[in-house]
Amino acid sequence: MIEIKNVTKKYGETVALDNVSFNVEDGVIFAFIGHNGAGKTTLIKSIVGIHDIDSGEILIDGLSIKDNPVECKKIMAFVPDNPELYEHMKAIDFINFICDMYDVSYETREKNITRYAKLFEIEKNLNDPISSFSHGMKQKIALISALAHDPKVLIMDEPFVGLDPKAVFDVKEVMNEMIKEGKIIFFSTHILDVAEKLCSRVAIIKNGKIIKTGSMKDIKGDKSLEKVFLELEG
C-alpha cells in the first residue's frame, strides 16, 4: 500500500502540494489526474524519493520513503514522462545497468528483458545506442528497465506519451497482469478515457489540493470522467 499523509511541499512561497492525503491499495490501478501545474509530478517525485517534502509522511508498504529510501526504492520502479537515459550507452547496456542496481539475477533479467523487448517490438534495437532512438523508443527502454526487476509498485508519469497504439495496448495489458498479482500501478495521465476504462480508483488534484478521490465508479457516476474533471476544474 502507498499511504500519503498530510503531505505539503513548497517552492519558495508557492505551495505545490497542500496537505495532500490518500491511500493506494494493493492490486489497484490508480489514476492521478489534474491540469498542468496542479502538483501531479511533484507528488509523484515525492513518492519515489526524488523530492523532499516539507511536512507529512509517505509510506510504501509501511516504510517511510524519507527514513527508509533504499528499502522503499527496492520494491518500486519509476517511469517519468520524459525518459532521461544515458544516451551514450547501448540500450541493452542501460537495461543491464538498471538490473545491476536492483541486483537482478541473470536468469530473471534474461527472461524479463527478452519478454518485454519482444512485446514492445524493440529486440532488434537493443544493441543500438540510445542516442539514435525516437522518444517512443526511449520510452520503451525506460519501461523495460522498470519492469525487468518485477517491481511491486510501478509509478508512471504520463506513460503513454510518445508510444504507438500497439505499445499503448501492450502497456495496458502488462498493467492488468500486474494487478492480478496484487501489485500497485500509480500513474498520471491527461488521456482521461484511458484512465476511465483502465483504473478502478482515481484522485483529482487542483492547485496542489486533492478535490476528489475514490473509486472510479463513485467519482464519475453516470457521467464520463472527462465531463466530471472539466466540471470540477470549473
Steps between C-alpha positions, in 0.01 A plus 500: 500500500603861437394730781518875443435688821460878523777567250599861439771615261599860428728667248578827669162664560324274250308210654529210256333244729258613768429244774451214253367169638378177338589130482572267209424139586664186364356351182377836369562711190474853633460808278637834616363785290509877494583792274858604421663645811245348737765307695492155336867468416606656831308234693624220278861607547438525875362145509807359326740700717628755247344797682504559874173610658460782751252317721291186510594142429518260207503128578574219257398162639509655846849648455573872486656615172681766703640271771543182291562619143706203382257239636207683338674544166588131483132413451415794273563600141451845351440594137507880449313685227828589330736202525845630589732218401877479454494557127864403441417144613354219297141420600590155633786642705271758658239236589771278651634798694156548658478125568839514672377777732204284600719189530287310246623148434626410153217251454228750595637787294549281193141378524348844558713691250424243231131506580451876504735576211301259285169637628598859417657393169840647579715188537685575173605841637641396837859528377447847353604818683213669682597829331364358173155430648176691459308619807270198477792257483662665802170463684501130422854461637395686815204262536714188449751630756218560749336162448818291490522464879130414552412804716218476750415867444515660153483881490458668160465861391312523168610150392320499165657817357696420185397135482341353188149348531628141529746594774221681689289185479793285615574726798137480608513119476814492717332729753199270523727198550684675782188585699386139476819424693405753768740770385434875484487717189491875569511732202412848385343562162316759294335223296187480710313241296790258551502572874125447517516158333820380665492624859287393794590801716585863434614820669454845350737778603450873445740773608683257728186375677313172459148598402365150438615146567330162506392217273469582131135393511416733790694796361351502154152361570300500177730755335832459325816565696583779256170677571543464878858628478401806294216579740732478802758713322236766450 
